[in-house]
Amino acid sequence: MAFTGLLSSELAENRRVVRSSSVSQIHPYGSEGHRLVGCTVGGVIVELGPRHQYDCTYRALVMGILNRTPDSFWDRGRFWDFDDFLRLAETHVADGADFLDVGGSKAGPGPEVTEAEEMERVVPAIEALHARFDIPIAVDTFRGSVADAAMTVGACIGNDISGFADPAFLTACANHEATVIATHVRIGPRIPDPTPTYTDVVTDVRNFLAERIRWAQAAGIPDKRIIIDAGLDLGKTPAMSAELLRRSHDLATLGHPILLSASNKGFLGEVTGSDLDDRTEASWAAHALGITLGCRILRAHDVRGARRVADVMEAVMVDDWEQHGVST
């Protein structure tokens, strides 16, 4: 339990009021007459492609994870069969996913996945999902060519864990009017990074993401279609990932929606001493803390649980409880 203190040592800092042009963080016990808690992303409309808009002042969106890989860290190929993959997608949608995320190459080290193999995995999958569901679909790739092909058949979000390392990625997304997700990674995807070092992990990640925001803007991506992700466990020790989660409000000051990718991650296993198959409640707790600190998109394996966390947090944070049918 060496890391449990990491999640509470800066509680006092997280309770202070922080304001910027786009973010206001309210004392969780209420202040200035407010009946809301946590961090509200003021006036920010999240656009997932050109057709889908969401007011995320209080609401957190849920992204359902769909792996087209035989070796993902979580399901380890359990949904590799295409029919099983489609059934999982149907479950995610029924459980309340706002959008789906399809990846054909896992983030961590493993056997090489060629461009052709990745195309074969994700393009037919996205085409099938687009024909079945009227919700946004993200392609999880760091290759511009794969993003372009996926968007041609229905994806409208490019989720890039490399931080836009391929110059063709942003071009493809701009051409398709897609939303982009900029993720921090220290070295690169699929490259072992057992001893990551930073001058200051929060400052370094924040500066990296600020630069990627500028890259996306220069490529013609509208601000409402730029999402950021701290990349928990990607080139970070468990302590670093815990600190980034705890300091999510520092990233919120960049003025762009934060995607929280904490679901079943290794740092939660270190915090709780739990195995991979026993991190459900830890993931819920991370989701709730992240929302309180400004995260507005939850990337989740357990969509039903994440949806319930997001809905409860919205009901608690919203200023006017009467719209939820709660007597005051």
N, C-alpha and C positions, 0 to 999 in steps of 0.2 A: 504493500500500500504506500510505497514511497512517494507516489505522485498525487495522493489525495489532497494534500495541502496546496497543490498548484491551482486547484479550482476554486480556492477560497481566500488565498493570501491577499488578493487585491479587491476583495468585496467592497471595502470602503471606497476605493477609487471608482468602482463601477456604479456606486450609488449616487455619486455627485451629478449635478446637472451639467451637461455639455451641450452647447448649441453651435450650429453652423448654418450655412444657407440652406442645407438640405436635410439636416439631421438634428433632432432634438432628443436628448436622453433625459428621462424623467426619473426622479427618485422613486424607487420601487414601492415605497410605502405611501406615495402621494405627496404632492407639494403644490403650492400656488393654486389650491382649489381643484386640481385635476383629479379625476377618478380613473386614471390609467396608469399602467406600469410599463417599464421597459423603454425600448428605443423605437420611436416612430420615424419612419422614413417619410418626411413631410413632402407631399405633393409629387411624389415620384410615381409615374405610370410605367409599368414594365410592359414592354412590347415583345412578344414572342413571334417574330416574323411580322409581316405587314397586316395580318388579319386578326391577331389576338392581343387584346390589351387588358391589363389588370391593375387595379388600384391596390398597391401593397403598403399603404400607410399602416394598416393593422394586420392585413392578411399575409400569411406565408403560403407560397405555392409549394406543391409537392411534386417532385420529379421521380417517376418510377423507373428503377434501373432494370434494363434488359440486356443481358450479356449474350452475344453471339460468339462465345469463346468456350472451348472445352476445358480451360484451365483458370478461370477467374478465381480470385482469392476467396470469394464468398460461396458461390453455388458449385464451384468445381465441376462445371459441365452438366449439372443436374437438368438444365433446360436447353441443352445443346440440340436435341431433337426438335425439328421445326414445329411440329404440332405442340410439343410441350412449351416451346417458346411463345407460340400464339396464345396458348391457354394462360400462361403467366401474364401476358399483356392484357388479356381480357379480365383477369383478376385484378390487376393494377387499376384498370379503368373503373371497374365496379367498386373498388375500394376507395376511389376518390382521387386518383392521380390527376393533376392538372395537365401534365405532359409527360412524355416518355423519352427515355434516353437509351439509344442503341449503340453499343460498342462492339467492335470486332477484333480488338487487340487489347489485352489487359495492360494496366499501367506498369505493373512490376516486371522484374526480369523473367525471362522465359524463352521458349523456342521462337525463332524469328517468324514473323508474320509478314509475308510479302505484300506489296500493294495489291496484286491480283487476288491473293487470298482474302485480304481485308474487304476488297470490293465484293467478292463472291459471298462473303458472310453478311455484310450489312445492307447492300443495295436491295436485294430481293426482300429482305426482312422489312425494311422501311417502306418499300412499295406495298407490301401486304398490309402493314399497319395503317398506312395512309388510306387504303381502300376500305378498311374496316372501321376506323375511328375518326371522329371529327375533333381531334385535339392536336396540339402542336407536337412535333417529333424532333428530337435532337439527335444528331449524329456525333458520337464520341470518337474523335479521331484527331491526329495531329498532321494528317496529310491533306493538302489542299485538293488534290485530285479526288480523293475519297469524299471529301466534303462536297465538292462540286457534283459528283455523280449522285450522292445521296439527296442533295437538294433538288436535283432534276426530277427525282421520283417522289418528292413529298416532304423531305425534312426542311425545317425552317429555322433551325438553331444549330450552330457549330460549337461544340463543346471540346475545346482544345487544351489538353493537359500539358502541352509543351510550351505554353505561353507564346503562341504564334511564331514558332521557330521556322516554319515553312512559309516563305513570303507569299506563296500562292493561296494560302488559307484565307487571309483577309480579303483578297481579291475575289475569291469564289463567293464568300459570304456577302460581300457588297453587291456583286452581280445578281445574287438571288434575293436581295433585300432581307437577308437573314439576321437573326440575333447572334451575338458571339459571347462565349464564356471564356474569359482569360483566367487561366489557372497558374499559380506559382509552382515552379519546380526548380530545384537548385541546379541540377546538371542536365537532366532530360528524362523523358519517359523510358521505361524498360532498362534503365542503367542502374546497377547497384550503387547505393550511396550510404554505406554503413556508418560513416563518421562525419555527418554534416556539420559544418561550422559557419557561423554568421557573426558579424560585428554586433548586431542586435537583431534577433529574428523578426520581431514585429516591424521594426523600421525598414529592414531589408526587404521583407515581403511587401510592405506598403509601397516602397519606392519602385519595386519591380512592377507591381500592378498599376501604379500611376503611369509608368512608362507605356505599358501595354494599352492602357486606355487611350493614350495619345496616339499610339500606332493605329488603333481601331478608328479613332476619329479622323486621322489623316487618310485612312482608306475609304472614308465616306460612310461609316457606320453611325447612325444616329445615336445620341446618348441614351435614349430609352431602350436601345437594343444592345447595350454593353453591360455585361454582368461579370462580377469578379469572384474568384474562389481562392482562398488562402492555400489550398493544396495540402490539407492535413495528412500527415504521414508520407508525403511525397518529398523525400530528402529532408525529413525532420525526425528528430528523436521523439519519443513519447512526451517528454517534458516540453519540447518545442511546440508540438501539436496542441497540447493542453493550454499552453500560454497563448497561442494564436486564437483558440476558441475563447478563452477568457477575455481576450483583448479585441474581440470582434468589433466593438464600438470604435476602435481606432481606425479600422478599415472602412467603416461606414461613413467616416468623414470625407472619403473620396467622392461621395455623392452618387455612387452606383450601387445597385442591388447586390447583396452578397449571397452567393450560393454556399451553403454549408454541406460539405461532403464528409460527415463524421460517421455515417452509418456503418456499424460493425467494425470500425477501424481498430488497428492494433493498439493505439494509445488508450482506447477505452478498455481494452483487455488488461493493459498495465495498471490503469486506475482501479479496476474492479477485481483484478486477479481472475478474470473469466476467460474461458476458451472461446474460440470463434463462434461456436454454435450457441453461446449463452450470453450474448451482448445486446439482447433486445431492449431491456429496460435501460441499460446504459446509453443506448442510442436515443431512446425517448428523452432521457435527461439532457443529453447533449443538444437535441433539437430544441427543447424548451429554453435552455440557457442561451442558445444561439439566437433564438427569436427575441428574447429579452434584450439582447445586446445588439440587435439590428439586422440579423440575418433574415432574409425574406424568401429564400428558396431552400427547401430541404431535399437533398438527393437521397433517396431511401430505397432499401431493399424491402422493408416492411411498410408498404404504402398505407395500409389500414391504420397502423399505429401512428405513423407520421401525420396522417390526415387528422386523427383525433387530437394529437398534440397541437397541431396548427389551429384547429378550430377552437380548442379550449383557450389557447393563448390569445387568439383574436377576441374572444368574448371577454376575457379578463382585461385586455389592454384598451378596448374601445371606450371612448369617452362617454358615449350614451348607451347605457345598458338597456334602456327601454326598447331599443330596436331589436334586441335579442330576447325580448319577452321577460326580462328580469325585473322584478319590482325593486324600487329604491326607497 
